[in-house]
Amino acid sequence: MRHGRADGYAEFAAARAGHLYRSACLLTGGDTHLAEDLVQETLGRLYVSWRRVSRADNPAGYAQTVLTRTFLAHQRRRSSTERATDVLPDLPDPYSATADAPLRLTLVEALGRLPVKDRAVVVLRYWEDRSIEETADAMNVSPAAVRTRCVRALGRLRVLLGDGLSEYAPS
């Protein structure tokens, strides 16, 4: 890869890595280590095909699609259910946490309890703010399947969250 293209990739990767990581955290249900792995794999795939990606109409959207497909492929693998038990999860610093941290943790935990494809639909449609068609394209399914999954996933989230969000509502 020539120096100019490498610079373009480096700038793109630096600008998009944070957003990709946040999306990956939502897709993985808060598993930050898996999210980091997914982002690294996504960026690696983009680097390999950067010449084609850089000419795309929306390289950021392309990157999100690669991230989603990488996540779905990872979930299909048998090894994706393995969990390390000897390492405690990273805990947020209580002094730097924002006021809505409990709400975010509750939502991420509820997302983590959704089936993989339902979680992907919710993240793409409502976090990434993609259209039904864009979501269908990213997941390699029909728009009707996306609509159905959205309705079911939101229904499951309502059941999982119940009245639990009322305690976070501003008084």
Disulfide bonds with the S-S distance in Angstrom:
none
